[in-house]
Amino acid sequence: MDIETFQSQLGSDGFGNVETKQLPPAGRNTEHAHPFEVRALVLDGQISLGFEGQVRTYRKGEVFTMAAGCEHTEEVGAEGVRYLVGKRSSSA
C-alpha cells in the first residue's frame, strides 16, 4: 500500500495522531497494551507482533492493526523498523 492511500484511509476511519516511528535493530518490548487502537504501515525493515498465542511478522508495504487493550509483544528485525502509525481512541 502506498503512503498517500494509507494516510487517506487513516483520516476517513478516524485515526489521528499520525506519526512516523522508528525502532532500533533487534529491539524487543515485553508484553504490554496500549489504551488506543493502532493502524500502521511498515515503511522499512520488519517487526514481529505476538498476540493471542501467535506471532506475525510485518515487512515493508504491509499494514498491521492492534485493538486498544490488546496484550502483545514486539520484536524488531536486524535492520530495525520504520512505520507510519495512526491512533484512534477506544471511545471512537
Contacts in CASP RR format, 6 or more apart in sequence:
PFRMAT RR
TARGET T0000
AUTHOR 0000-0000-0000
METHOD contacts of the structure
MODEL  1
MDIETFQSQLGSDGFGNVETKQLPPAGRNTEHAHPFEVRALVLDGQISLG
FEGQVRTYRKGEVFTMAAGCEHTEEVGAEGVRYLVGKRSSSA
1 41 0 8 1.000
1 61 0 8 1.000
1 63 0 8 1.000
3 41 0 8 1.000
3 43 0 8 1.000
3 84 0 8 1.000
6 41 0 8 1.000
6 63 0 8 1.000
6 84 0 8 1.000
7 18 0 8 1.000
7 84 0 8 1.000
10 16 0 8 1.000
10 18 0 8 1.000
10 39 0 8 1.000
10 86 0 8 1.000
11 18 0 8 1.000
13 39 0 8 1.000
13 88 0 8 1.000
14 88 0 8 1.000
14 92 0 8 1.000
15 37 0 8 1.000
15 39 0 8 1.000
15 86 0 8 1.000
15 87 0 8 1.000
15 88 0 8 1.000
16 86 0 8 1.000
16 87 0 8 1.000
16 88 0 8 1.000
17 86 0 8 1.000
17 87 0 8 1.000
18 84 0 8 1.000
18 85 0 8 1.000
18 86 0 8 1.000
19 84 0 8 1.000
19 85 0 8 1.000
19 86 0 8 1.000
20 43 0 8 1.000
20 82 0 8 1.000
20 83 0 8 1.000
20 84 0 8 1.000
20 85 0 8 1.000
21 40 0 8 1.000
21 82 0 8 1.000
21 83 0 8 1.000
21 84 0 8 1.000
21 85 0 8 1.000
22 80 0 8 1.000
22 81 0 8 1.000
22 82 0 8 1.000
22 83 0 8 1.000
23 47 0 8 1.000
23 74 0 8 1.000
23 76 0 8 1.000
23 80 0 8 1.000
23 81 0 8 1.000
23 82 0 8 1.000
24 76 0 8 1.000
24 80 0 8 1.000
25 76 0 8 1.000
25 77 0 8 1.000
25 78 0 8 1.000
25 79 0 8 1.000
25 80 0 8 1.000
26 76 0 8 1.000
26 77 0 8 1.000
26 78 0 8 1.000
26 80 0 8 1.000
27 74 0 8 1.000
27 75 0 8 1.000
27 76 0 8 1.000
27 77 0 8 1.000
27 80 0 8 1.000
28 73 0 8 1.000
28 74 0 8 1.000
28 75 0 8 1.000
28 76 0 8 1.000
29 73 0 8 1.000
29 74 0 8 1.000
29 75 0 8 1.000
30 73 0 8 1.000
31 71 0 8 1.000
31 72 0 8 1.000
31 73 0 8 1.000
32 71 0 8 1.000
32 72 0 8 1.000
32 73 0 8 1.000
33 68 0 8 1.000
33 69 0 8 1.000
33 70 0 8 1.000
33 71 0 8 1.000
33 72 0 8 1.000
34 66 0 8 1.000
34 68 0 8 1.000
34 69 0 8 1.000
34 70 0 8 1.000
34 87 0 8 1.000
35 68 0 8 1.000
35 69 0 8 1.000
35 90 0 8 1.000
36 68 0 8 1.000
36 87 0 8 1.000
36 88 0 8 1.000
36 89 0 8 1.000
36 90 0 8 1.000
37 65 0 8 1.000
37 66 0 8 1.000
37 67 0 8 1.000
37 68 0 8 1.000
37 87 0 8 1.000
37 88 0 8 1.000
37 89 0 8 1.000
37 90 0 8 1.000
37 92 0 8 1.000
38 64 0 8 1.000
38 65 0 8 1.000
38 66 0 8 1.000
38 85 0 8 1.000
38 86 0 8 1.000
38 87 0 8 1.000
39 63 0 8 1.000
39 64 0 8 1.000
39 65 0 8 1.000
39 85 0 8 1.000
39 86 0 8 1.000
39 88 0 8 1.000
40 63 0 8 1.000
40 64 0 8 1.000
40 65 0 8 1.000
40 83 0 8 1.000
40 84 0 8 1.000
40 85 0 8 1.000
40 86 0 8 1.000
41 61 0 8 1.000
41 62 0 8 1.000
41 63 0 8 1.000
41 83 0 8 1.000
41 84 0 8 1.000
41 85 0 8 1.000
42 58 0 8 1.000
42 59 0 8 1.000
42 60 0 8 1.000
42 61 0 8 1.000
42 62 0 8 1.000
42 63 0 8 1.000
42 64 0 8 1.000
42 81 0 8 1.000
42 82 0 8 1.000
42 83 0 8 1.000
43 60 0 8 1.000
43 61 0 8 1.000
43 82 0 8 1.000
43 83 0 8 1.000
43 84 0 8 1.000
44 60 0 8 1.000
44 79 0 8 1.000
44 80 0 8 1.000
44 81 0 8 1.000
44 82 0 8 1.000
45 59 0 8 1.000
45 60 0 8 1.000
45 77 0 8 1.000
45 79 0 8 1.000
45 80 0 8 1.000
45 81 0 8 1.000
45 82 0 8 1.000
46 57 0 8 1.000
46 58 0 8 1.000
46 59 0 8 1.000
46 60 0 8 1.000
46 76 0 8 1.000
46 77 0 8 1.000
46 79 0 8 1.000
46 80 0 8 1.000
46 81 0 8 1.000
47 57 0 8 1.000
47 58 0 8 1.000
47 64 0 8 1.000
47 74 0 8 1.000
47 75 0 8 1.000
47 76 0 8 1.000
47 77 0 8 1.000
47 81 0 8 1.000
47 83 0 8 1.000
48 55 0 8 1.000
48 56 0 8 1.000
48 57 0 8 1.000
48 58 0 8 1.000
48 74 0 8 1.000
48 75 0 8 1.000
48 76 0 8 1.000
48 77 0 8 1.000
49 55 0 8 1.000
49 56 0 8 1.000
49 58 0 8 1.000
49 64 0 8 1.000
49 66 0 8 1.000
49 72 0 8 1.000
49 73 0 8 1.000
49 74 0 8 1.000
50 56 0 8 1.000
50 72 0 8 1.000
50 73 0 8 1.000
50 74 0 8 1.000
50 75 0 8 1.000
51 66 0 8 1.000
51 70 0 8 1.000
51 71 0 8 1.000
51 72 0 8 1.000
51 73 0 8 1.000
55 73 0 8 1.000
55 75 0 8 1.000
56 64 0 8 1.000
58 64 0 8 1.000
66 72 0 8 1.000
68 88 0 8 1.000
68 89 0 8 1.000
68 90 0 8 1.000
69 90 0 8 1.000
END
